[in-house]
Amino acid sequence: MTLFGRTLDGQEIASLVFMLAALVLWIAVYRGERNWARWFRRWEGDRKARREAELATDKGDGPSSPARGPWG
């Protein structure tokens, strides 16, 4: 096999194949890590919103609390 005018033997072809496989593996791991981080940020935001809503209802500051003060 020739690549850029150079004849490649079996060892060089194998090393190219393994390097390409390593690149594909690295890209797959990177995508998984990115998706996991995106999921975790969304989960953490949802958890924080639930916690703040729970604290607001415990204090009575939720939307169902009666109006207080001259401005409602």
C-alpha positions in Angstrom: 0.0 0.0 0.0 1.3 3.5 -0.8 0.4 6.6 1.1 1.7 10.0 -0.2 4.2 8.2 -2.4 5.6 6.0 0.4 5.2 2.3 0.6 3.8 1.1 3.9 4.6 -2.3 5.3 2.4 -4.3 7.7 3.7 -2.8 10.9 3.1 0.8 9.6 -0.4 -0.1 8.4 -1.2 -1.8 11.8 0.0 1.3 13.7 -2.2 3.6 11.5 -5.2 1.3 12.2 -4.5 1.3 15.9 -4.1 5.1 16.0 -7.4 5.6 14.2 -9.1 3.2 16.6 -7.6 5.1 19.5 -8.9 8.3 18.0 -12.4 6.9 17.6 -12.4 5.5 21.2 -11.2 8.9 22.5 -14.0 10.7 20.6 -16.6 8.3 22.0 -15.4 8.7 25.6 -15.3 12.5 25.1 -18.9 12.5 23.9 -20.0 10.3 26.8 -18.3 12.6 29.3 -19.9 15.7 27.7 -23.3 14.1 27.8 -22.9 13.0 31.4 -21.8 16.6 32.4 -24.9 18.0 30.6 -27.2 15.5 32.3 -25.6 16.3 35.7 -26.0 20.1 35.3 -29.6 19.6 34.3 -30.2 17.3 37.3 -28.5 19.6 39.7 -30.6 22.6 38.5 -33.8 20.6 38.8 -32.8 19.5 42.3 -32.0 23.1 43.3 -35.3 24.3 41.9 -37.2 21.6 43.8 -35.3 22.4 47.0 -36.0 26.2 46.7 -39.7 25.6 46.0 -39.8 23.3 49.1 -38.2 25.9 51.2 -40.5 28.6 49.9 -43.6 26.6 50.7 -42.2 25.8 54.2 -41.7 29.6 54.9 -45.1 30.5 53.5 -43.6 32.6 50.7 -45.1 30.5 48.0 -47.8 31.7 45.6 -50.6 30.4 47.9 -49.6 32.7 50.8 -51.9 35.6 51.6 -50.8 39.1 50.5 -49.0 41.1 53.2 -48.3 44.8 53.6 -49.7 47.8 51.8 -48.4 46.7 48.3 -49.9 43.3 48.4 
